[in-house]
């Protein structure tokens, strides 16, 4: 049997420092390393618990970020969907859906300051 686990999600952002602050403050990610990748810079952010890292990338030439419609949100389990959604909104995210209860979960979808969608998930305790 082949065993795998997600290692990272890479997204391009316009402002690295703003995005480091957003993901650190709202989801608890912390900076692990910076990489000069030639045409772009990378910052690796690690989660507080186990799981995949986020790699934030910024084009050195300042080009615009182009987002298509072939990618859905990245999802995160959180203890307080409503509280985290409120914090994200206060820090520049745009609400897309919820928070609402759906299929035994509390969910919210927001777009980060660069438009990348984030889905927050919380288990509803019975």
Secondary structure, 3 states (H helix, E strand, C coil): CCCCCCCEEEEECCCHHHHHHHHHHHHCCEEEEEEECCCEEEEEEECCCCCCEEEEEEECCCCCCCCCCCCCCEEEECCCHHHHHHHHHHCCCEEEEEEEEECCEEEEEEECCCCCEEEEEEECCC
